[in-house]
Amino acid sequence: MTGTDRQGYYSHAQQGEHEYFDLGGFVLRSGYTLPGAQLAYRTHGTLNAARDNLVLFPHMYSGTPSSLDDYIGPGKPVDTEKYFVVCPGQLGGGMSSSPSNTSPPFDRGQFPFVSIADDVLAQYRLVTEHFEVEQLHAVLGWSMGAQQTYEWAARFPDMVPRAAAFAGTAKTPVHNQVFIDLHMELLTSDPAFAGGFYADAAEVRLGLTRHAIAFSLEGFTHEWYRGEHWRGLGFASANDFRQSFIRGYFAPMDPNNLVTQANKWFAGDISPHGGGSLEAALGKITAHFFVVPFGGDNFFPVEDCENEAGHLPHGELRVIDTPAGHFAMFGLKPEDVERISGVITEMLSSPGYTV
């Protein structure tokens, strides 16, 4: 991979040390071949002699493999004294092959469309070719990580005995797609975006600010602002929270990377595994599957998650009500972390199912 990153945001100095798996000329579902493709990943713990303790933990939109480190480690929910944890980077996420680090003719606004399936197929190669693992202990993820979890369980049911999808669905709801249209329009309509061919991501400040405003609105519940829950995080006002936390979070990111991930998010759908039927695809998932929506989530509402859980042969619905809405996984409230951790522990210690 070549190219520059945004103020070191996608560097090891910012994101921690990563390793890279060479995918070679990686053929995407969209029909393009991504030359010299690389899959970034981080590992925690040790792969045991039986090679049966690998837990795959893909990340969310805008995240990196280090995004959910708080849940991983000795004595933590994903206990590295028991499990070997692999956190892969999304294609287009900034650490793996992405618009921000790929050479022409696939750089910047020319980066091809990639899918959730592409991510999973790249991860499958990492797991089977590099780690020589034939069956995972579990897969879990939040938001787009949950979409990848569903894809794993549907595409490779014999490899996934346990799974947990936090605040994510097997098929992106239409209302969610409308929101993606909104925040992508707000980002890319900045004249400085220049069709994805800006020289410096800092030039797209207006677009990134508008994008962050959309997430300030939809990412949290009404109660988050009504109840002033941001005060517990040390912010002086709602505007202080939005400027420092939300805008500050997105400000250093590369807009093209966000666009690539958003397009995947929009198209998330495991229905092809069921001949076009979502219900049939869900019915083919044999894992002990924990569906964990966050109450008040405007992206992946409880109702959509509950409907999908009802079609899983071994589905378990665990609703976590929280004013943090979709962003509960960030651990903004200690009680959310406790409940999320409890479900992770329950899932990882469950007997599991396979084909």
N, C-alpha and C positions, 0 to 999 in steps of 0.2 A: 504494500500500500504506500502511496505517496501523498503529498499535499501537506497543507498546514492546518493546524487546529486553532480554535478560538481561544486566545489568551491562555493556552495550556489547559483548557477545560477537559478535553478528552485525552489528557496526558496521564502517565503513571503518577506523576507528582500530585495530581488532583484526584485521581480515581483509584490509586493503589496499583500495585504490581499486577499485571495481566500476563497470561500466556496466550499463544496464538496457534491455532490449528490450520494448516494449509489445505484449503479446499480445491486448489488448482483452478481450472476453468470450470466454474460452477454454473450449471445450466439451471436457470430460473424457470418457474412455472409459466412466466410470461413469454418465454421463448427466446430470451436473451441469454448469452453466456457472459458471466461476470469474470473477467480474466484475473488470475492471481488472487482469487478471493480468499479472505482469511476470517476465521471465526475466533474472536477474542473470548477468553473465559478466565474465571478465577476459581481456585479450588480451596477447600477448607477440610481439615481432617485427613484421614488415611484410608485408602481403599484396602479392604481386608483381603485375606487369602482366598476366600470363596468368591470374591468380587460380586457380592450381593448386597452391599450397603450404600450404593450410590444413590443420592437424592439430587434430583435435577431441580434447580430453582431459577427459572428464567425471569427477566425483569419486565417492568411496565413501560408504557409510553414515556419518553423523555428520560428514562433511567439508564443506568449502566450496570454491569455486573456487581458493582459495589453498593448499589442502592439499598439493598436489604440486609446489609451486614449486621444490623442490630439484632436480627432474629437468629443469627448463626454464631456458634461458638461453644466452648465447654459449658455445660449446664444450661444453655439457652434452648429455646424450642427445637431448633434443628441442631441437636447436640453433636458436636464434632468429636466427642469421645465415643460416639456410637456410629456416626454416619460420615461418609465421604461426600461432601457437598460440592456440586459443580454448578457454577453460576455463569451461564453463557450470555454473550452479548447479542443483541438483535442485529441482524443485517440492517444497516441504515441507522444504527443507534449511536454511532460516533466512535466506538472502540473496534467493532468488527468492520468489515468493508462497508463504506458509507459514502455519500456524496462529498463529505468534507475531506476524505483521505484517498479517494480513487483517482487515478490518472485519466486524462482524456482517452477515448471519447465518452467515458462514463462518469465524468466528474460533475459536480455541482448539479445544475438543472437537467443534465443529461443522464443522471443515474436512473437505471431502469426500475420498473415496478417490481417490488418483491412482496411475497405473501407470507402469511403465518405458516403455511405449509413449507415454504422455503426455509424459514428459520428452523422448523422441526426436522426437516431432512438434513440440514447442516449439522444440527445437534446429534442426530442419529449417527452420522458418520463419526463425530467426535467420540461418542459413547462406545460405539462398536469397533471402530478401527483403532483409535488411540488408546482407550481404556480397556478394550476387549471385554466389555460387559454385555451380557446377553439379556439380562433382566434388571430393570431398575428396582430400587426399593420403593421409590415414590417420585412423583412429580407434583410440584405445587407452584402457584404463582398468583400475582395480584394484577387485575385489570388486563393489559395485553399479555402479561404472564399467565393469567388465567385462560386467555384464548389459546395460548400455546399449550397449556395443560390439557385442554379439551382436544386439541389436534393430536397431541401425543397419544391420549387414551383411545381415540377413535382410529388413528392410523396404525398404531402398534399395540393393540390390546393385550397381546401375549407378553409384552414387556412392562406393562404398567399395572401392578397389583393394587396400588393405592394412589390416590390423587386428591388434591384440594384446590378448588378454584375460588379465590377471594375476589369479590366484586368484579365479576366478569362472566360472560355468557358464551355459549357455543356458537351463537350467531348474533352479530351486532344488531341490537334493536333499531328500528327506523328512527325513533326520536333521538337516539344516540348519534346516528348518521347525520341528522340535521345539525346537531351540535358540532360535529366534526367539520361539516361544511362551513359553519359559522366561524369557528376559530381558524380554519385554514384561509378563508376569505379575508379575515382581519389581518392575518400574517402576510399573505402574498399580495394583497392590494397596496401595500406600502410601495410607492414608486421605487424606493431604493432596493427592493427585492430583485428587480430587473429580470424577471423570468427565471430566477435562480442563479443568475450569473453576476452577483455582487462580488466585489473584490474582497470585502471584509464584512463578516457577519455583524460587526458593530454598526455598520451603516444601516442595518434594518432595525434600528432601535424602535421606531414607531410601530412597526409590525409586531415585534416581540412584545411590546407594551400592550397593544390591543389584544394579542393572543392571551396574555396573562390576565387581562381584565375578564375575558370570557371564562377562564378557569376560576377566577375569584367568585364569579356568579354561580356557575354550575357545579363546581367541585365540592361545595359545602351546602349544608342545609340552611333553611330559613332560621332555624333555631341557633345555628352557630353564631349568626350575627345578632339575632334578637337577644339571646342569652349572654352575649359578649364573652363567649368562651375563649376568644383570643387573649383575654386579659391574663389567663393562667399561664400563657406563654411569654409574658413579659412585655407585651406591646401596649402602647399608650392609647391607641384608638384603632378603629376598624381600618382606617386609611393607612395607619402605620403598619398594621398586619399585612394588608394587601400589597403595600409598596415593598416592605422588607422581605416578607416570606414568599409571596406568590411571584411578584415581578422579579425579585432578587433570585428566585429559583430558576426562572426561565431565561433571564437576561444573558448569561454567558453561553447559551446553547446555539448551535448552528441551525438556521431556519430550514435549509434543505434536508438536514437530518430529521427534523420534526415533520416535514412534509412527507418524507418517505415512510416514516412510522405511522403517520395518520392515515395514509392511503391503505396500509395493511390493516389497521384497526377498523376502518370503514368496511373493508371487504371480508372481515372475519366471519367464517361460516364453515361448519363441518358437514353441512348437508350433502356434499358430493360423496361422502362415505356411506350415505344411505340412499344412493341413487337419486338425489335431489330432495329427499325427505329428511328434515331435521329430526323428527321423531324416530325414524328408522336408524339414523346415524347414532343418536343417543342410545338406542336400544342395543347397539353393537358394542357399547363400552362395557367391559366386564369388570373394571376396577371397582374397589370399594371407594366410592367417589363422594367427597364432602363438598357440597355446594354452599358457599358462605357469602351471602349478600350482606351489604351494610344498609341498615335502615336509613331512608332519606337519600339514598344514592340516586342522583339524577341521570347518571350514565347507564348503569345496569340495575334497574329497579328490582326490588324484592320479587314483584309479581313475575317478571321474566325469568328470574333465577328459579323461583318456585316451580314454574311450569316445566322448565328443563329438568329439574331434579326429579319430577314425577315420571319422566320417561327413562331414567337411568335404572337399570336392573338392580344395582346396589347403591342407589343414591341416598345421601344423608343431607338433609337441609339444616343448616345452622345459621339463623339470622342474628346478626349483631347490630343492635340499635345504637346509634351514635349520632350526635350533632355534627361530627366531622364529615359525615356523608362519605363520598367516594375516597376522600383523603385519609380515612381512618388508619390505613396501613402505615402512614407516616409516623404513627405513634404520638400524635399530638395530645392525646389524653391517656393517662396511665391505665385506666380501666379498659380502654380499647386494646392496648397491648396485652393486657392480661387475658382478655377473652380470645383474641386472635391466637395467642400463644397456646391457650388451652385446646383450641381446635387442631392446631398443628401437632401438638403432642398426641392427641387422640388419634389423629389420622396415621401418624408415623408408627404408632404402637398397635394399630389394628391388624387383624389377621390377614387382610387383603384377599383379593380374588384375581384370578387370571383365566384365560381361555381353557 
